[in-house]
Amino acid sequence: MNVYIWTDSPLPYEYSYDFRNKNATTLTNDWWINVLWTASQLTYSSDWIYNSWSPTENVMLKIEWISSVIANAKKVTLNMVWKSSYWQVSLWFREVATSSSRTGTTWIYFQRWDNNNPCAVYWFIYWTSAYQTVSASTYENTWVWLTWVFDFVNKTLTITDTLWFSKVVTLTDTQINNIKTKMTCFSIALWRTTSMQSISVLIE
């Protein structure tokens, strides 16, 4: 089920997408543009869209609509339902997102390496980066609902998930201005043996 709410304001704006039971043609028809996409690696089921293992290839999808609605926003809420057995799942706003250039990013992602290295939730907000480690075993092949709330009035980014993670990050005026005035696309990425079930965006 896909939900689009557009008012004369034009806020609030709500977008959600369920990746279950989709295919490459459907994603393209639904505004998802492949940036780094090896279609043979993607599989689909009633549970997820899944990127299989590969040492060199990744999958990134994007839609380009964000700049027209985010400029006057007071709050942006992002949600993502995912699981990973090895690598990384990401959600971001970007100025540019092509196969050769991905710049000007506000980037939050879960990074999972292997049992001998830590997992972490990362946030990267216009050249300010940070992370907090999490337990690999806690997140191993488990469906997780991850939420980010950009509160432009109170100048905070709140990151939480349904397992245990919770973090509040302070946003600078420059970061907020960059997010609200320079973003042109909204993207997800599935990097090696990761699955995505659904995403949602609420801009108020």
N, C-alpha and C positions, 0 to 999 in steps of 0.2 A: 504494500500500500504506500502510495506517495501522497504527501499532503502539501499543498501550496496555498497560502493565504496572502492575498494582496489587497490592501485597502487604499483609499485615496490619499492617505496620510503621507507616505506609504507604510508607516509603521503602526502596529507591529507587523513583522514579516516572519513567517514560519515556514521552514522547509524540512521535510524528513524523507528518508529513502531507505527502503528495505531491500537488501541485496539477495535475499533468499529467492530461489527459483528463477533467477535471472539468467541471461546469457549475454555474449558480447554485443549482439545486435540490439538487444533491449537497452543495455547501458548506453550505447551510442545514441539511440533514439531518445533517451531520457536525459540528454545534455551532458553526460559524462564523457569527457574527451580524454583519450589515452595520451599520456606523455611518455612514460617508459612502460611499454606494454608488450610482453611476450604472451600472446593469446593462448598458446599451447600450454602454458603453465597454469592458467586459470581453470578452476573447476567450480561447478555450481551445484547446490543441493537445496533441500528444504530447510537446511540449517544455516547456510553461509555462502559467501563467495570466498574461495580459498586459493592462495598462491603457493604452489608446490616448491620444493627445494631447488635452488640453482646457485652455484657459486658466483655467477656473474650477472644474472639478469634479475631485475626487479619489476614491480608493477606500481604505477602511479596513475591515478585518475583525477580529473579536475572538472569543475564547472565554473563558468565565468559570469557571475552576476552580482558579486558581493559589493562592488564599489557603488552601485546605484542605491543601495539601501542602508549601508553601514555609516555613512557620513554623519547622520543626525542621531545616531543611536546613543542611548544611555546605558544599555546593558546588552551583552551578547552571551547566550548560553549554548554551548556545544555538548552533544552527547554522542557516545560511540559505544557499541556493543561488539566485543571482539574476544578472540583468544589466540594464544601463540605458543608454539612448542619450541621455538628456537630464537627467532630474530627480533623483528621490530614491527610495530604498527604505529602509524602517525596520522595526525590531523593538523591542518595548518591553513592560515591565510598567507597569501603571497602577492607581491607586485608582479613578478614574472615567474612562470612555471613552464619551462620547455625541457626537451631532452638534454639540452646543453647548458641551460641557465635556470637556476632556481634561487631567486634573490629577494631581498627585502621581506624577510619572513617573520611571522609570528608562529612559532612551531612548538607543539607539545607532542611528545611521543613516549611510548613505552619501549624500552630497549631490553631485550633478553638475549644473553649470549649462550653460555653453556653452564654446566653444573660447577665448573671450577672458577667461574667469574660472576660478579654480582649483576643483578638486574637493577634497573633504575627507571624512574619516571623523570623525564627531562622537560625543561621548558626553555625556550629560546625566543626572546622578545627583542627584536631589533638590536642585535649585537650584545644583549645581556643574557648570559646563559647560566643555568644552574641545574642541579639534579638532586634527587634523593634516592638512595638505594632501597630496594625492596627484596623480599625473599623470593628466590627463583622457584622453589617448590610450591609456594603459595599460589603462584600464577601459572603453574604448569598445566596447559591444556584445560583451563577453566574459563568459562564465559565471564567476562567482566564488563560492567557498565561504568564507563569513565566519563566524568563531567567536568567541563571548564566553564566558569562564569567570569566574563570580563565585565566588571562594574566600573564604568567610566566616570560615574559621579563620585564614588568613594575611592577611585583609583586603586582598585585591587583586582587580582586574578585569583580565583579560588579553584583549586584542583582537587577532586575527590573521586573515589571509586567505591564499588559495592563490597570490596573485601576489607580494606582497612586504611587505605592511603588518604591523607588530607593535608593540604598545604595552601597557605595564603601568601601571595606574592604582591608586593607593592609595585604599582605601575607609575612611571614618571609621565609628566605632561608630554614630553617628546615622544615617548612610546605610544601613548594614547593618540596623539595627533598622527603619527605614522600609520597606526592601525586604521584609523578612521578616514584618512585622506588618500592613502596610497595603495590600499588593497584592491586588486583586480580579479583575484580568483580564490576559490576555496577548494582544497585538495585533501585526498586521503592517500595513504601509501600502505601497501602490504609487502613487507620485505621478508621473503623466505619463510615458508611454513607458518603463515599466519592466516587467520580467518576473520572476516568481517560479517556481522549479521545486519546491523542497521546503524544509521547516523541520523542526527537531527540538529537543526539550527533554529534558534529563536532570537530575533533581533527586535529589541524594544526601544 
